[in-house]
């Protein structure tokens, strides 16, 4: 009998996975294109570039607040297709405007907001759709495949995108990213099959309570609440130090751009390793134990970035630290995604995932701005050290005990 990690999850999942892969590679290929266009094409200063990064996340998250309940009460596959097409049109408008000489900073800002909001709605719909598409015992296998695809794309596509930018200019990678959304929509459409109509699919208006139902559910669940707070803190602190690390390595320590790229591209292999090991380690040690272990270990790495030095030893330290961090994240993320789906009732998945993603975007934007101020008052190295020390305390937020998912009995009965 074939192991769960080796067997096929079906043709329909294959199309979903293919669409996810195309979109992931397209996004990774165009990674960093917006800031590059802002700097190289529009000649924006650092304040505008920072505003572009922060506002896209923050405003996109605010716009996405009503999308969670809107997605909940509609068939998920059409929503996913619609969000891919929205992102395709929005991103495609950049090279079109550039070719016509109409591209401006406001245009970039609007596109970043639209892409962020549509991305949150897409992830909410895809999480709910995945839970209906595969059996509960295959959720970890599916999430591990998505995670491994993400890290493979992150390690392979950005260098190719960088080369394309050098040869053809930054707008080229944006065009590839736009086409990837279109191909993703076609792949999702090819999934076929029928999807049950949600109970309130025809509801013309949303109630005020629907907008906060996701947060109410997360904060009221004894298992999801600590995982939510842990994820918000860890992701926010890690992402907040990324710009400061770039300043430290490229400015203060004199690393060249290719050394900087190498120091962050090579460790992405660790994400692939971690995601491939996730299902095997869970099968051997249990899901909750691996969630705790990987959650603790991923918090122990970033503090060492405060001790980076110039030259080869510094590059080696950054690669080692990032490899350890990414490997632990590659293990933690699919286990968390499966845990979250398993502990969320089917009629609340879209709102819960939307609330989770919105909170993550807002916290990253806020902490990035706060750590920028801290770095200005102290230094980039000191701000990175503070974030690393705070991260050491985040495992205290992880749930100590495994709890039976809500509605487990009803779900089990529905499978008989």
LUMNUBA-182921 format. One record per residue (C-alpha): x, y, z; residue in three letters. Coordinates in nm, 3 decimals, decimal comma. Each point is the difference from the previous one (the first is absolute). Layout:
BEGIN
        u        v        w   aa
        X        Y        Z  ALA
...
This chain:
BEGIN
        u        v        w   aa
    0,000    0,000    0,000  UNK
    0,141    0,339   -0,097  UNK
    0,072    0,255    0,269  UNK
   -0,221    0,310    0,022  UNK
    0,293    0,223   -0,098  UNK
    0,052   -0,198   -0,323  UNK
   -0,354   -0,071   -0,124  UNK
   -0,186    0,227   -0,236  UNK
   -0,259    0,230    0,152  UNK
   -0,203   -0,008   -0,318  UNK
   -0,025    0,184   -0,328  UNK
   -0,188    0,295    0,148  UNK
    0,268    0,059    0,263  UNK
    0,261   -0,033   -0,274  UNK
   -0,155    0,293   -0,186  UNK
   -0,017    0,205    0,321  UNK
    0,365   -0,076    0,075  UNK
    0,102    0,087   -0,357  UNK
   -0,184    0,333    0,020  UNK
    0,166    0,074    0,334  UNK
    0,343   -0,084   -0,143  UNK
   -0,044    0,225   -0,303  UNK
   -0,113    0,290    0,215  UNK
    0,281   -0,057    0,252  UNK
    0,271   -0,005   -0,266  UNK
   -0,146    0,308   -0,169  UNK
   -0,012    0,194    0,328  UNK
    0,351   -0,109    0,094  UNK
    0,126    0,091   -0,348  UNK
   -0,135    0,351    0,051  UNK
    0,117    0,025    0,362  UNK
    0,109    0,355    0,083  UNK
   -0,112    0,136   -0,336  UNK
   -0,222    0,276    0,143  UNK
    0,279    0,163    0,207  UNK
    0,238   -0,033   -0,294  UNK
   -0,248    0,169   -0,234  UNK
   -0,055    0,273    0,259  UNK
    0,375    0,062    0,024  UNK
    0,124   -0,064   -0,355  UNK
   -0,298    0,119   -0,206  UNK
   -0,178    0,255    0,220  UNK
    0,314    0,117    0,188  UNK
   -0,176   -0,017    0,338  UNK
    0,185    0,058    0,326  UNK
    0,022   -0,235    0,299  UNK
   -0,305    0,154    0,168  UNK
   -0,223   -0,076   -0,298  UNK
    0,141   -0,351   -0,037  UNK
   -0,066   -0,072    0,367  UNK
   -0,350    0,146   -0,034  UNK
   -0,064   -0,224   -0,299  UNK
    0,091   -0,310    0,199  UNK
   -0,189    0,095    0,316  UNK
   -0,311    0,152   -0,158  UNK
   -0,051   -0,293   -0,234  UNK
   -0,022   -0,239    0,293  UNK
   -0,191    0,229    0,234  UNK
   -0,263    0,142   -0,236  UNK
   -0,035   -0,334   -0,177  UNK
   -0,074   -0,163    0,335  UNK
   -0,264    0,262    0,085  UNK
   -0,165   -0,041   -0,341  UNK
   -0,002   -0,379    0,054  UNK
   -0,199    0,018    0,327  UNK
   -0,344   -0,035   -0,167  UNK
    0,135   -0,256   -0,248  UNK
    0,027   -0,274    0,264  UNK
   -0,373   -0,039    0,065  UNK
   -0,073    0,072   -0,366  UNK
    0,218   -0,297   -0,096  UNK
   -0,152   -0,219    0,273  UNK
   -0,347    0,006   -0,151  UNK
    0,103   -0,068   -0,360  UNK
    0,140   -0,292   -0,193  UNK
    0,374    0,008    0,048  UNK
    0,131   -0,100   -0,343  UNK
   -0,169    0,291   -0,186  UNK
    0,133    0,237    0,266  UNK
    0,354   -0,132   -0,051  UNK
   -0,030    0,043   -0,376  UNK
   -0,139    0,352    0,042  UNK
    0,282    0,103    0,236  UNK
    0,262   -0,136   -0,240  UNK
   -0,157    0,196   -0,287  UNK
   -0,015    0,316    0,212  UNK
    0,371   -0,035    0,076  UNK
    0,075   -0,074   -0,366  UNK
   -0,171    0,319   -0,118  UNK
    0,149    0,212    0,278  UNK
    0,359   -0,117   -0,049  UNK
   -0,028    0,005   -0,380  UNK
   -0,097    0,368    0,019  UNK
    0,355    0,084    0,111  UNK
    0,187   -0,103   -0,318  UNK
   -0,288    0,140   -0,209  UNK
    0,021    0,337    0,178  UNK
    0,379   -0,007   -0,028  UNK
   -0,018   -0,061   -0,375  UNK
   -0,244    0,291   -0,038  UNK
    0,206    0,230    0,222  UNK
   -0,277    0,026    0,262  UNK
    0,161   -0,188    0,289  UNK
    0,020    0,190    0,330  UNK
    0,053   -0,064    0,368  UNK
   -0,373    0,018    0,078  UNK
   -0,059   -0,271   -0,260  UNK
    0,252   -0,230    0,171  UNK
   -0,161    0,071    0,337  UNK
   -0,351   -0,084   -0,122  UNK
    0,119   -0,323   -0,162  UNK
    0,183   -0,109    0,316  UNK
   -0,319    0,055    0,203  UNK
   -0,218   -0,191   -0,248  UNK
    0,246   -0,291   -0,018  UNK
    0,027   -0,018    0,380  UNK
   -0,378    0,000    0,052  UNK
   -0,064   -0,252   -0,278  UNK
    0,277   -0,221    0,137  UNK
   -0,163   -0,013    0,343  UNK
   -0,337   -0,091   -0,152  UNK
    0,162   -0,264   -0,221  UNK
    0,181   -0,167    0,293  UNK
   -0,321   -0,005    0,204  UNK
   -0,193   -0,165   -0,284  UNK
    0,280   -0,245   -0,083  UNK
    0,030   -0,118    0,360  UNK
   -0,373   -0,073    0,017  UNK
    0,008   -0,164   -0,342  UNK
    0,296   -0,220    0,093  UNK
   -0,180   -0,130    0,308  UNK
   -0,294   -0,106   -0,216  UNK
    0,225   -0,144   -0,271  UNK
    0,220   -0,245    0,192  UNK
   -0,064   -0,240    0,284  UNK
    0,088    0,118    0,354  UNK
    0,288   -0,248    0,027  UNK
    0,150    0,144   -0,321  UNK
   -0,003    0,367    0,104  UNK
    0,356   -0,010    0,133  UNK
    0,122   -0,165   -0,320  UNK
   -0,171    0,269   -0,210  UNK
    0,129    0,288    0,213  UNK
    0,352   -0,146   -0,004  UNK
   -0,008   -0,009   -0,379  UNK
   -0,110    0,363   -0,012  UNK
    0,275    0,097    0,246  UNK
    0,272   -0,185   -0,193  UNK
   -0,118    0,167   -0,321  UNK
    0,018    0,342    0,165  UNK
    0,358   -0,045    0,116  UNK
    0,111   -0,154   -0,330  UNK
   -0,143    0,299   -0,186  UNK
    0,162    0,239    0,249  UNK
    0,342   -0,157   -0,052  UNK
   -0,015   -0,030   -0,380  UNK
   -0,212    0,281   -0,142  UNK
    0,143    0,321    0,160  UNK
    0,351   -0,049   -0,149  UNK
   -0,159   -0,057   -0,342  UNK
   -0,214    0,307    0,052  UNK
    0,307    0,201    0,095  UNK
    0,173   -0,109   -0,320  UNK
   -0,309    0,091   -0,204  UNK
   -0,008    0,344    0,162  UNK
    0,366    0,052   -0,092  UNK
   -0,064   -0,092   -0,365  UNK
   -0,354    0,120   -0,069  UNK
   -0,079    0,242    0,283  UNK
   -0,220   -0,024    0,314  UNK
   -0,333    0,016   -0,184  UNK
    0,071   -0,338   -0,162  UNK
   -0,032   -0,194    0,323  UNK
   -0,329    0,175    0,077  UNK
   -0,136   -0,121   -0,334  UNK
    0,099   -0,359    0,082  UNK
   -0,163    0,033    0,341  UNK
   -0,324    0,122   -0,163  UNK
   -0,008   -0,290   -0,245  UNK
    0,053   -0,246    0,287  UNK
   -0,327    0,119    0,159  UNK
   -0,184   -0,059   -0,327  UNK
    0,145   -0,351   -0,033  UNK
   -0,088   -0,069    0,364  UNK
   -0,362    0,099   -0,068  UNK
   -0,010   -0,235   -0,299  UNK
    0,145   -0,281    0,212  UNK
   -0,261    0,051    0,272  UNK
   -0,275    0,003   -0,261  UNK
    0,132   -0,334   -0,130  UNK
   -0,059   -0,159    0,343  UNK
   -0,362   -0,050   -0,095  UNK
   -0,243   -0,192    0,215  UNK
   -0,286    0,132    0,207  UNK
    0,013    0,213    0,312  UNK
   -0,287    0,020    0,248  UNK
   -0,170    0,336    0,033  UNK
    0,066    0,162    0,343  UNK
   -0,311    0,052    0,210  UNK
    0,004    0,381   -0,029  UNK
    0,126    0,021   -0,357  UNK
   -0,297    0,213   -0,101  UNK
    0,022    0,241    0,293  UNK
   -0,003    0,351   -0,149  UNK
    0,163    0,176    0,290  UNK
    0,258   -0,073    0,269  UNK
   -0,074    0,047    0,365  UNK
    0,243    0,198    0,216  UNK
    0,064   -0,312    0,205  UNK
    0,119   -0,186   -0,310  UNK
    0,293    0,240   -0,036  UNK
    0,147   -0,092    0,339  UNK
   -0,113   -0,362    0,018  UNK
    0,346   -0,123   -0,107  UNK
    0,175    0,181    0,285  UNK
   -0,274   -0,099    0,246  UNK
    0,044   -0,365   -0,092  UNK
    0,382    0,009    0,018  UNK
    0,017    0,182    0,331  UNK
   -0,270   -0,219    0,151  UNK
    0,174   -0,326   -0,086  UNK
    0,254   -0,117    0,260  UNK
    0,216   -0,165   -0,266  UNK
   -0,017    0,255   -0,282  UNK
    0,044    0,306    0,226  UNK
    0,360   -0,075    0,110  UNK
    0,097   -0,116   -0,349  UNK
   -0,143    0,321   -0,145  UNK
    0,187    0,223    0,246  UNK
    0,320   -0,198   -0,053  UNK
   -0,025    0,024   -0,379  UNK
   -0,075    0,374    0,009  UNK
    0,296    0,069    0,230  UNK
    0,252   -0,223   -0,179  UNK
   -0,088    0,104   -0,356  UNK
   -0,018    0,367    0,095  UNK
    0,336    0,004    0,176  UNK
    0,177   -0,197   -0,273  UNK
   -0,139    0,213   -0,284  UNK
    0,061    0,325    0,189  UNK
    0,375   -0,067    0,007  UNK
    0,036   -0,084   -0,371  UNK
    0,048    0,362   -0,117  UNK
    0,237    0,064    0,292  UNK
    0,203   -0,307   -0,087  UNK
    0,031    0,128   -0,357  UNK
    0,130    0,334    0,132  UNK
    0,242   -0,176    0,236  UNK
    0,139   -0,241   -0,259  UNK
    0,002    0,220   -0,311  UNK
    0,081    0,329    0,173  UNK
    0,185   -0,037    0,328  UNK
    0,184   -0,326   -0,077  UNK
    0,056    0,059   -0,371  UNK
   -0,143   -0,323   -0,140  UNK
   -0,048    0,003   -0,377  UNK
   -0,350   -0,055   -0,143  UNK
    0,091   -0,348   -0,129  UNK
    0,130   -0,099    0,344  UNK
   -0,320    0,129    0,158  UNK
   -0,210   -0,195   -0,250  UNK
    0,206   -0,315    0,056  UNK
   -0,036    0,026    0,376  UNK
   -0,380   -0,014   -0,030  UNK
   -0,043   -0,225   -0,306  UNK
    0,204   -0,298    0,119  UNK
   -0,187   -0,042    0,334  UNK
   -0,329   -0,042   -0,188  UNK
    0,109   -0,359   -0,058  UNK
   -0,063   -0,043    0,373  UNK
   -0,367    0,080   -0,054  UNK
   -0,023   -0,282   -0,250  UNK
    0,175   -0,235    0,242  UNK
   -0,227    0,096    0,290  UNK
   -0,321   -0,033   -0,201  UNK
    0,109   -0,342   -0,132  UNK
    0,077   -0,121    0,351  UNK
   -0,323    0,133    0,155  UNK
   -0,229   -0,292   -0,072  UNK
    0,263   -0,261    0,094  UNK
    0,083    0,166    0,331  UNK
   -0,367    0,049    0,082  UNK
   -0,067   -0,366   -0,072  UNK
    0,281   -0,099    0,236  UNK
   -0,025    0,253    0,284  UNK
   -0,354    0,137   -0,027  UNK
   -0,137    0,324   -0,139  UNK
   -0,016    0,200    0,323  UNK
    0,353   -0,096    0,107  UNK
    0,143    0,104   -0,337  UNK
   -0,198    0,325    0,009  UNK
    0,157    0,085    0,335  UNK
    0,351   -0,111   -0,095  UNK
    0,012    0,187   -0,331  UNK
   -0,171    0,304    0,156  UNK
    0,265    0,017    0,272  UNK
    0,293   -0,059   -0,234  UNK
   -0,099    0,262   -0,256  UNK
    0,008    0,268    0,273  UNK
    0,362   -0,080    0,094  UNK
    0,170    0,100   -0,326  UNK
   -0,058    0,374   -0,080  UNK
    0,180    0,139    0,307  UNK
    0,332   -0,122   -0,145  UNK
   -0,036    0,240   -0,294  UNK
    0,095    0,282    0,238  UNK
    0,354   -0,147    0,013  UNK
    0,068   -0,004   -0,375  UNK
    0,345    0,128   -0,104  UNK
    0,148    0,113   -0,333  UNK
    0,144   -0,240   -0,255  UNK
   -0,034   -0,375   -0,048  UNK
   -0,065   -0,077    0,370  UNK
   -0,293    0,240   -0,008  UNK
   -0,149   -0,158   -0,313  UNK
    0,046   -0,346    0,151  UNK
   -0,175    0,107    0,320  UNK
   -0,296    0,152   -0,187  UNK
   -0,037   -0,312   -0,218  UNK
    0,017   -0,231    0,303  UNK
   -0,251    0,203    0,200  UNK
   -0,240    0,041   -0,290  UNK
    0,027   -0,370   -0,090  UNK
   -0,091   -0,100    0,355  UNK
   -0,287    0,251    0,014  UNK
   -0,143   -0,092   -0,340  UNK
    0,027   -0,374    0,069  UNK
   -0,197    0,040    0,323  UNK
   -0,256    0,219   -0,178  UNK
   -0,029   -0,258   -0,278  UNK
   -0,084   -0,260    0,265  UNK
   -0,225    0,224    0,213  UNK
   -0,212    0,161   -0,273  UNK
   -0,173   -0,307   -0,151  UNK
   -0,063   -0,143    0,347  UNK
   -0,153    0,332    0,109  UNK
   -0,211    0,024   -0,317  UNK
   -0,135   -0,353    0,056  UNK
   -0,055    0,062    0,372  UNK
   -0,190    0,319   -0,079  UNK
   -0,227   -0,163   -0,258  UNK
   -0,067   -0,296    0,228  UNK
   -0,103    0,226    0,289  UNK
   -0,225    0,226   -0,209  UNK
   -0,361   -0,083   -0,080  UNK
   -0,068   -0,022   -0,376  UNK
   -0,246    0,292    0,010  UNK
    0,263    0,232    0,154  UNK
    0,314   -0,084   -0,196  UNK
   -0,001    0,294   -0,244  UNK
   -0,068    0,258    0,272  UNK
    0,259   -0,155    0,231  UNK
    0,272   -0,011   -0,266  UNK
   -0,084    0,356   -0,109  UNK
    0,023    0,128    0,357  UNK
    0,332   -0,182    0,041  UNK
    0,147    0,142   -0,321  UNK
   -0,129    0,353    0,066  UNK
    0,151   -0,001    0,349  UNK
    0,331   -0,125   -0,137  UNK
    0,015    0,277   -0,262  UNK
   -0,088    0,274    0,248  UNK
    0,250   -0,124    0,261  UNK
    0,281   -0,026   -0,256  UNK
   -0,069    0,353   -0,125  UNK
   -0,019    0,143    0,353  UNK
    0,309   -0,181    0,131  UNK
    0,200    0,089   -0,311  UNK
   -0,075    0,368    0,058  UNK
    0,072   -0,029    0,374  UNK
    0,331   -0,180   -0,053  UNK
    0,098    0,261   -0,258  UNK
   -0,038    0,265    0,268  UNK
    0,190   -0,215    0,250  UNK
    0,286   -0,045   -0,248  UNK
    0,011    0,375   -0,061  UNK
    0,021    0,069    0,374  UNK
    0,256   -0,273    0,069  UNK
    0,147   -0,193   -0,295  UNK
   -0,110   -0,276   -0,240  UNK
    0,210   -0,255    0,193  UNK
   -0,156    0,098    0,333  UNK
   -0,353   -0,015   -0,142  UNK
    0,070   -0,347   -0,145  UNK
    0,129   -0,111    0,339  UNK
   -0,312    0,125    0,179  UNK
   -0,224   -0,189   -0,244  UNK
    0,209   -0,314    0,046  UNK
   -0,028    0,016    0,379  UNK
   -0,378    0,053   -0,018  UNK
   -0,031   -0,296   -0,235  UNK
    0,156   -0,223    0,268  UNK
   -0,310    0,058    0,212  UNK
   -0,255   -0,086   -0,272  UNK
   -0,004   -0,379    0,068  UNK
   -0,180    0,084    0,326  UNK
   -0,306    0,074   -0,215  UNK
   -0,015   -0,350   -0,152  UNK
   -0,276   -0,231    0,132  UNK
    0,135   -0,247    0,255  UNK
   -0,254   -0,276   -0,057  UNK
   -0,175   -0,160   -0,295  UNK
   -0,376    0,061    0,003  UNK
   -0,273   -0,172   -0,195  UNK
   -0,106    0,219   -0,293  UNK
   -0,341    0,164    0,023  UNK
   -0,264   -0,201   -0,178  UNK
    0,228   -0,305   -0,039  UNK
   -0,285   -0,231    0,081  UNK
   -0,229    0,161   -0,258  UNK
    0,269   -0,012   -0,268  UNK
    0,075   -0,362    0,073  UNK
   -0,368   -0,085   -0,020  UNK
   -0,033    0,181   -0,332  UNK
    0,276   -0,218   -0,147  UNK
   -0,178   -0,326    0,083  UNK
